[in-house]
Amino acid sequence: MSIFLQAITIEHENEHDLEHDLSTKPNFSVPKIYTAKGDLSKRWYVYFSFRKK
């Protein structure tokens, strides 16, 4: 295998592993408010996500 192909393969594997490494991601997202563009006749709500360890 050529050195170039080997380097690309290793980089791809590392990137894939880091993408799914949850320890580097925050446990909570920033809360956001859905305001229905200011329409008071529609529901407004707060949405966020969290991850249990």
N, CA, C and O atoms as CSV, one atom per row, in Angstrom:
chain,resi,resn,atom,element,x,y,z
A,1,MET,N,N,0.857,-1.175,0.000
A,1,MET,CA,C,0.000,0.000,0.000
A,1,MET,C,C,0.902,1.237,0.000
A,1,MET,O,O,1.900,1.285,0.719
A,2,SER,N,N,0.548,2.216,-0.797
A,2,SER,CA,C,1.378,3.414,-0.859
A,2,SER,C,C,1.253,4.211,0.444
A,2,SER,O,O,0.257,4.103,1.158
A,3,ILE,N,N,2.246,4.984,0.728
A,3,ILE,CA,C,2.255,5.798,1.954
A,3,ILE,C,C,1.095,6.799,1.937
A,3,ILE,O,O,0.459,7.031,2.965
A,4,PHE,N,N,0.824,7.385,0.776
A,4,PHE,CA,C,-0.272,8.357,0.654
A,4,PHE,C,C,-1.608,7.697,0.985
A,4,PHE,O,O,-2.381,8.234,1.778
A,5,LEU,N,N,-1.889,6.543,0.390
A,5,LEU,CA,C,-3.146,5.842,0.646
A,5,LEU,C,C,-3.246,5.429,2.111
A,5,LEU,O,O,-4.319,5.520,2.707
A,6,GLN,N,N,-2.165,4.988,2.683
A,6,GLN,CA,C,-2.148,4.583,4.089
A,6,GLN,C,C,-2.443,5.789,4.992
A,6,GLN,O,O,-3.203,5.672,5.953
A,7,ALA,N,N,-1.848,6.936,4.686
A,7,ALA,CA,C,-2.080,8.146,5.487
A,7,ALA,C,C,-3.539,8.573,5.412
A,7,ALA,O,O,-4.128,8.946,6.426
A,8,ILE,N,N,-4.129,8.521,4.217
A,8,ILE,CA,C,-5.538,8.901,4.063
A,8,ILE,C,C,-6.434,7.936,4.822
A,8,ILE,O,O,-7.393,8.359,5.468
A,9,THR,N,N,-6.138,6.661,4.753
A,9,THR,CA,C,-6.943,5.652,5.447
A,9,THR,C,C,-6.902,5.871,6.955
A,9,THR,O,O,-7.940,5.823,7.616
A,10,ILE,N,N,-5.735,6.105,7.495
A,10,ILE,CA,C,-5.584,6.331,8.937
A,10,ILE,C,C,-6.321,7.608,9.343
A,10,ILE,O,O,-7.006,7.626,10.365
A,11,GLU,N,N,-6.188,8.675,8.552
A,11,GLU,CA,C,-6.860,9.941,8.860
A,11,GLU,C,C,-8.371,9.763,8.856
A,11,GLU,O,O,-9.061,10.296,9.725
A,12,HIS,N,N,-8.887,9.023,7.891
A,12,HIS,CA,C,-10.327,8.772,7.815
A,12,HIS,C,C,-10.808,7.995,9.039
A,12,HIS,O,O,-11.845,8.332,9.610
A,13,GLU,N,N,-10.087,6.981,9.443
A,13,GLU,CA,C,-10.463,6.186,10.614
A,13,GLU,C,C,-10.438,7.037,11.879
A,13,GLU,O,O,-11.342,6.926,12.707
A,14,ASN,N,N,-9.425,7.883,12.045
A,14,ASN,CA,C,-9.337,8.746,13.217
A,14,ASN,C,C,-10.474,9.757,13.246
A,14,ASN,O,O,-11.068,9.996,14.297
A,15,GLU,N,N,-10.776,10.344,12.107
A,15,GLU,CA,C,-11.859,11.321,12.043
A,15,GLU,C,C,-13.184,10.663,12.399
A,15,GLU,O,O,-13.988,11.240,13.130
A,16,HIS,N,N,-13.413,9.467,11.889
A,16,HIS,CA,C,-14.650,8.748,12.187
A,16,HIS,C,C,-14.746,8.439,13.680
A,16,HIS,O,O,-15.818,8.589,14.268
A,17,ASP,N,N,-13.664,8.017,14.294
A,17,ASP,CA,C,-13.669,7.718,15.729
A,17,ASP,C,C,-13.944,8.967,16.548
A,17,ASP,O,O,-14.711,8.918,17.509
A,18,LEU,N,N,-13.328,10.085,16.183
A,18,LEU,CA,C,-13.528,11.328,16.928
A,18,LEU,C,C,-14.950,11.852,16.770
A,18,LEU,O,O,-15.499,12.448,17.696
A,19,GLU,N,N,-15.542,11.636,15.611
A,19,GLU,CA,C,-16.898,12.110,15.360
A,19,GLU,C,C,-17.889,11.456,16.311
A,19,GLU,O,O,-18.866,12.084,16.719
A,20,HIS,N,N,-17.648,10.213,16.663
A,20,HIS,CA,C,-18.571,9.475,17.525
A,20,HIS,C,C,-18.082,9.367,18.967
A,20,HIS,O,O,-18.669,8.634,19.762
A,21,ASP,N,N,-17.035,10.073,19.307
A,21,ASP,CA,C,-16.513,10.069,20.668
A,21,ASP,C,C,-17.329,11.056,21.500
A,21,ASP,O,O,-17.093,12.263,21.442
A,22,LEU,N,N,-18.284,10.547,22.269
A,22,LEU,CA,C,-19.193,11.409,23.022
A,22,LEU,C,C,-18.528,12.116,24.189
A,22,LEU,O,O,-19.077,13.082,24.718
A,23,SER,N,N,-17.351,11.651,24.603
A,23,SER,CA,C,-16.685,12.305,25.733
A,23,SER,C,C,-16.203,13.704,25.362
A,23,SER,O,O,-15.944,14.518,26.248
A,24,THR,N,N,-16.080,13.997,24.071
A,24,THR,CA,C,-15.646,15.335,23.651
A,24,THR,C,C,-16.821,16.269,23.413
A,24,THR,O,O,-16.621,17.456,23.158
A,25,LYS,N,N,-18.037,15.757,23.492
A,25,LYS,CA,C,-19.222,16.571,23.247
A,25,LYS,C,C,-19.843,16.968,24.578
A,25,LYS,O,O,-19.741,16.224,25.553
A,26,PRO,N,N,-20.488,18.139,24.631
A,26,PRO,CA,C,-21.110,18.563,25.884
A,26,PRO,C,C,-22.308,17.683,26.245
A,26,PRO,O,O,-22.932,17.078,25.374
A,27,ASN,N,N,-22.613,17.622,27.524
A,27,ASN,CA,C,-23.750,16.819,27.983
A,27,ASN,C,C,-25.088,17.524,27.755
A,27,ASN,O,O,-26.132,16.872,27.718
A,28,PHE,N,N,-25.064,18.839,27.603
A,28,PHE,CA,C,-26.281,19.617,27.439
A,28,PHE,C,C,-26.145,20.560,26.255
A,28,PHE,O,O,-25.052,21.040,25.954
A,29,SER,N,N,-27.259,20.822,25.588
A,29,SER,CA,C,-27.261,21.844,24.547
A,29,SER,C,C,-27.742,23.158,25.173
A,29,SER,O,O,-28.298,23.168,26.271
A,30,VAL,N,N,-27.527,24.225,24.483
A,30,VAL,CA,C,-28.010,25.530,24.939
A,30,VAL,C,C,-29.523,25.569,24.717
A,30,VAL,O,O,-29.978,25.277,23.611
A,31,PRO,N,N,-30.313,25.920,25.732
A,31,PRO,CA,C,-31.765,25.999,25.540
A,31,PRO,C,C,-32.114,27.064,24.499
A,31,PRO,O,O,-31.510,28.136,24.462
A,32,LYS,N,N,-33.091,26.752,23.664
A,32,LYS,CA,C,-33.555,27.689,22.651
A,32,LYS,C,C,-35.055,27.862,22.797
A,32,LYS,O,O,-35.754,26.948,23.232
A,33,ILE,N,N,-35.540,29.024,22.437
A,33,ILE,CA,C,-36.970,29.316,22.547
A,33,ILE,C,C,-37.566,29.396,21.151
A,33,ILE,O,O,-37.080,30.145,20.304
A,34,TYR,N,N,-38.620,28.622,20.912
A,34,TYR,CA,C,-39.371,28.719,19.670
A,34,TYR,C,C,-40.520,29.671,19.931
A,34,TYR,O,O,-41.363,29.399,20.787
A,35,THR,N,N,-40.573,30.778,19.216
A,35,THR,CA,C,-41.556,31.834,19.477
A,35,THR,C,C,-42.649,31.909,18.429
A,35,THR,O,O,-43.460,32.833,18.480
A,36,ALA,N,N,-42.712,30.988,17.486
A,36,ALA,CA,C,-43.715,30.989,16.418
A,36,ALA,C,C,-43.723,32.337,15.702
A,36,ALA,O,O,-44.770,32.838,15.293
A,37,LYS,N,N,-42.544,32.902,15.564
A,37,LYS,CA,C,-42.365,34.206,14.889
A,37,LYS,C,C,-43.227,35.295,15.515
A,37,LYS,O,O,-43.737,36.177,14.823
A,38,GLY,N,N,-43.383,35.222,16.841
A,38,GLY,CA,C,-44.115,36.239,17.583
A,38,GLY,C,C,-45.617,36.068,17.582
A,38,GLY,O,O,-46.324,36.910,18.134
A,39,ASP,N,N,-46.128,35.012,16.983
A,39,ASP,CA,C,-47.571,34.773,16.916
A,39,ASP,C,C,-48.043,34.213,18.249
A,39,ASP,O,O,-47.728,33.074,18.592
A,40,LEU,N,N,-48.804,35.012,19.006
A,40,LEU,CA,C,-49.258,34.597,20.337
A,40,LEU,C,C,-50.395,33.585,20.285
A,40,LEU,O,O,-50.740,33.000,21.311
A,41,SER,N,N,-50.985,33.365,19.111
A,41,SER,CA,C,-52.057,32.372,19.008
A,41,SER,C,C,-51.489,30.960,18.832
A,41,SER,O,O,-52.231,29.981,18.907
A,42,LYS,N,N,-50.183,30.853,18.600
A,42,LYS,CA,C,-49.543,29.547,18.453
A,42,LYS,C,C,-48.731,29.224,19.700
A,42,LYS,O,O,-48.433,30.109,20.502
A,43,ARG,N,N,-48.377,27.956,19.859
A,43,ARG,CA,C,-47.595,27.528,21.029
A,43,ARG,C,C,-46.155,27.999,20.927
A,43,ARG,O,O,-45.544,27.968,19.859
A,44,TRP,N,N,-45.640,28.426,22.040
A,44,TRP,CA,C,-44.229,28.754,22.180
A,44,TRP,C,C,-43.634,27.660,23.071
A,44,TRP,O,O,-44.325,27.130,23.942
A,45,TYR,N,N,-42.391,27.329,22.866
A,45,TYR,CA,C,-41.779,26.329,23.735
A,45,TYR,C,C,-40.273,26.486,23.757
A,45,TYR,O,O,-39.667,27.121,22.894
A,46,VAL,N,N,-39.693,25.876,24.788
A,46,VAL,CA,C,-38.241,25.837,24.960
A,46,VAL,C,C,-37.797,24.430,24.589
A,46,VAL,O,O,-38.404,23.447,25.014
A,47,TYR,N,N,-36.746,24.340,23.804
A,47,TYR,CA,C,-36.225,23.018,23.478
A,47,TYR,C,C,-34.729,22.953,23.747
A,47,TYR,O,O,-34.009,23.941,23.605
A,48,PHE,N,N,-34.287,21.780,24.134
A,48,PHE,CA,C,-32.888,21.531,24.461
A,48,PHE,C,C,-32.674,20.023,24.421
A,48,PHE,O,O,-33.623,19.256,24.258
A,49,SER,N,N,-31.455,19.619,24.566
A,49,SER,CA,C,-31.166,18.190,24.657
A,49,SER,C,C,-30.153,17.967,25.765
A,49,SER,O,O,-29.396,18.866,26.130
A,50,PHE,N,N,-30.153,16.761,26.285
A,50,PHE,CA,C,-29.158,16.375,27.282
A,50,PHE,C,C,-28.836,14.916,27.087
A,50,PHE,O,O,-29.614,14.154,26.512
A,51,ARG,N,N,-27.698,14.552,27.566
A,51,ARG,CA,C,-27.214,13.180,27.439
A,51,ARG,C,C,-26.879,12.652,28.815
A,51,ARG,O,O,-26.064,13.231,29.534
A,52,LYS,N,N,-27.510,11.551,29.179
A,52,LYS,CA,C,-27.208,10.923,30.456
A,52,LYS,C,C,-25.933,10.115,30.307
A,52,LYS,O,O,-25.766,9.374,29.339
A,53,LYS,N,N,-25.043,10.259,31.264
A,53,LYS,CA,C,-23.763,9.541,31.204
A,53,LYS,C,C,-23.914,8.084,31.479
A,53,LYS,O,O,-22.928,7.347,31.464
